[in-house]
């Protein structure tokens, strides 16, 4: 029996359906990689959209997503996140501690630590910054400036993480060391 001379309507329908589904899948691939635009209105409200707001609008440079394979959570080692990087290894986001500087000796602040951070991107309003002093997380802040009172004299470490509101780490700073000093009769404040 020659199978080529006889047409099977059911098989033909299945083949057409499969070809149509394949074509739809191939056509939808570009939709998954559409650019994102940032729009700021006259009141300063920020909106992110995938629709080009004007002819001269440029798409944002977004960091690549970190994707982990499924598996048990215990099998995935948890390490501090570092800034997102391009494929060539260059950093996309500069998130760092500006003040205090590494190895800085802080005098005359009444045991108050003033922290100033810097970021190369606008921090989304839904993001939070968690500052760690001596490895202990402080209450999240939404500003690049924060103050902490009652920091004892001596050596301390400081680092910060930029997180989503759900706690996913987007970027982290390097850990720095600073020294809190207070004037006393034996050690007066230096000019």
N, C-alpha and C positions, 0 to 999 in steps of 0.2 A: 504494500500500500504506500502511495506517495503522499507524505504529509504536507508537502508544499502546495499541492493542487487543491487541498481542502482547507477552507477557512473555518476556524473555531471562533464563533462570535464571543463567547465568554472570555477566552484567552485574549482576544483582540481588545475587549473592553478593559480587562485588567492591565494590559500593556499600556493602553492609552492613559489610563488613570495613573499608573506609575510614572510615565513620562511627564504628565501634567504636574504631578507632585514634585518631581525632580526639577522641572523648570521653575516652579514657584519657589522652591528652596534656593535655587541659584540666584533668582532675581531678588530675594530678600536679604542676601548676604551684605550688600552695601548698606542696608538700613541699620545693621548692628554697629557700624563704625561711623556714625554721623558725628560731625563736629558739634561742640557745645560752645555757646556764646554767652558772655556776661553782659547784662544790660543794667545800667544805673539810671533811674528816672530823675526828674528834677527835684524830688524830695529826698534823694539819696537812697531810695529803696533798691536793693540789688535783686535781680532775677536772672536765673540761668535757664537757657532755652536751647533747643536744637534747631530752631527756625531762625534764619539769618535776619537780624533786625534791620539792617541797612546794607547798601551796596558795598560800603567801605569797611564793614565789620570784619574783624579777624577772629578766627576760632581760638579758644583758650588752649594753652599747653597743659594738659592734665597729666598727673603722674600715672604710671602704669599700675594696674591693680595687682595686689598680692593675692595669689590664689593657692590654696593648699589642697592637696588631695584629701579625700575623705579618710578615714582611718580613725583609730581611737585617739582622743585628745591626749592621753598619756604618752602616746608615741611621738607627739610633735613637741620638740624642745622649744621652750619659750625664751626668746632672746630679745633684748631691746631693739626696737626698729630703728633703722637709720633712714635718712632722707631718701625719697624716691629717686631712682636713677634712670637716665636714658639708656638705650641699648648700647651706646658707646661708653657707658660708665660715668658720664658727667652728671653732676647733681642737678635736678630740676628745681628743688626747693632748698633755700638756705634758711634753716631754722636754727638759731643759735642764741647763746647767752651773751649779751653785750656788757652787762654790769651785774655783779662784780666781775672783774677780770680774773683769769686763772692765776692763782698764787697771790691774790691781792690781800693786803692787810687793811682791815676796815677799822677806823678810829672815830670816836665821838658821835656815834649814832644812837646812844642810849639803848644798846642791844637790839636795835631794829635793823633788819636786813632789807634793803631795797633792791629788787631784782628787775632788770630791764632786758627784754628779749627782742629779737629781730627776726623778721620773716620776709622772704622775697616775694611772697604772694599775700593777697588780702585773706585774712583768716575768716572763714565762713561764720556767720552769726550762730550757727548751730554747733560749732566746734567748741571744745574746751581745752584749756591748758592745765596740765597737772604738773606741779613743781615738786621735786623730791629734795628734801634736805636731809642729809645723812641717810639716804635710802628710804626715808619715810615720806609717803605721799601726803601732800597738804590738800586742803579743799580746792577743788577745781576753780579756775578763774577764766574769764573771757576777755582778758586784756593782756597786752604785751608788757604791762608794768604791774608789779605786785610788791607789797611790803609784808614782812613777817616780824612780829615783835617777840621779845624775850628769847633771843638767840644767845646762848651762853658764850662766854669767852672760849677761845680755842680754835682748833682746826675743824673745818666742816667741808662736806661735799655737797654739790648742787648740780642738778640736771633737770630737764623739763621735757615733757611729751606733749605733742599736739594730738588730740584725740577727737573722734566723733563723739556725739552725745551718748552713744552706746558703749564707749570705752575702747573702740578699735584704734590702735596707734597709727597715725598718719606719718608722723616724723618725730624724731627725738634729737636733743642736743647732745654734745659731748659732755661728760662729767667734768666739772671743774672743782678745784679746791680753793677755799678762801679761809682767812683767819680773822675772827672777830676779836678785836682788841678794845679795851676800855682804859682810859687814863686813870692812874692812881697816884698816891704820893710817891711810891717807889718808882713808878714808870709814868711820868707826866706825858701828856699828849705832845707829839712832835709837831713843829710848825708846818 
